[in-house]
């Protein structure tokens, strides 16, 4: 996937790939790889790629997005039935559907966003667009229609095919089939299923292109949410049906006059080709509001967006200035997620800000940590944590070193929110590792994990607790550390995880390598017994069924292998993924001091559940 290309609507990619002959379809992945190595030149709303010395390929996106097949033009002799047009659409980011209706720039997830199974994602991964209850439109049917049922089945079948093939086997053709299903679902009003399906394609492209921002957990969550939504929708009613349908747009509602105080800014950098900044603010009661500036672009735009002017009313504040100052807004309009509208009737002027250690912002850190974690896990608003911590050292994980910090007696891991070298997250984390014993006030995004873990977004300076730092934009200096700077503690080895990782690993392997990886006789044959021995009988049974479904291949009378039972394997995988989501939620709550963990479907002890 090339961030230099403009986003392409899912329907365009699906149509171009469907028009290819069977012979050209077999060559499509090679064509995508070839185009990825060719330079792209942008001229206004047109991007031009030199396919060879005599042939140019053009993508016309005057509004920033390619919205029709005719907007991709090739100069080769086989055009318009050539491979190049489909390859370009398959190499470009997938366009997100617009969400906002009040003049605000749509903001996909920030750089640190990650989807969670069971949440209702936005067009990309949730972040500033945190999940909110979806409200059906006035014309939404009370029951599932035949069209919705057919669209949900199409999404389910296309996603199951991707799961069967795994990342390596889910090339551009299978991706286009999933995009076609996503487009059908959106036309049928199934916006959540469509958005989830697009997230799966985005994750597949990131994995296949070795994007450093790719995370298997994000792809597993996207596949799980897509399958769960498509599986449940035909049987849902009432509020559940409304939530599973999702909403095409999140309407803004009037909110009168607001007095807001800047908190911090974070970069937005999505795999779908959008970049920018989101600035978080709070009112006197502690409710959070966001102001965003997001447009097609890459890491360079994300890094520079903090210096762009906030587009609201008459204010001339940049995002960096707003994160330290305040805002007085009249005629405010707000989306259900807390995003401020920028319509013509909105007026905003600069006002004084407040320190993190002063009212009204200090009350955000006064909320008990367990209560904050519970709110984030229950999707009640946002997933931010406001914590007071003391740095104690570092710990080495597969994705890199994390800070260790004491948070009220809880040993917390603070990880970099994004690894793109243009953003200073990782460099700032390394520098903070050289200040063991430093006491910090931080803002972090909760990570659902068996151990207390969060992505570090902003923090006070170790040597100046009154000055916060946006760790995705500002670079700490060694002079910012307390003097004399202590030597960083040696990284420790990650602690053993709960036995649940045995099931999590196989669920991830299925997405990465496909059904065939779990069909090998030695693919975790003893893991089910280990889970049962640890008191997780349901997890053990689910793992055994997942392996059995993967290996279930019958032969005909001539000894030839019959097609695999994709439906059984998909059901087994989805059951395991749903169990993991609930179990890991319980583990996360327990890790932060919110309760004990046991097998979530095991028989209740004497005396009731």
Secondary structure, DSSP 8 states (H G I E B T S, - for coil): -BTTS-EE-HHHHHHHHHTS-HHHHHTHHHHHHHHHTS-EEEETTEEEEESSSS-EEEEE-TTSEE-SGGGEEE-STTTTSSHHHHHHHHHB-B-------SS-------TT----TTS---SS--SSS--------TT--SS--HHHHHHHHHHHHHHHHHHHHHHHH--HHHHHHHHHHHHHHHHTT-HHHHHHHHHHHHHHHHHHTT-TT--HHHHHHHHHHHHHHHHHHTT--HHHHHHHH--S----EEEEEEEEEEEEEEEEE-TTSEEEEEEEEE-TT--EEEEEEEEE--HHHHHHGGGSB--STT---BHHHHTTSEEEEEEEEE-TT-BB---TT-EEEEE----TTSTTTHHHHHS-HHHHHHHHHTTSS--EEEEEEEEEEEEEETTEEEEEEEETTEEEEEEES---TTSSHHHHHHHHTT-TT-EEEEEEEE---SS-EEEEEEEEETTEEEEEEETTT----GGGS-SS-------EE-----TTHHHHHHHHHHHHH-HHHHTSTTSSTTHHHHHHHTT-HHHHHHHHHHHHHHH---B-TTS-B----HHHHHHHHHHHHHHHHHHHHHHHHHHTTS-----TTS---TT--
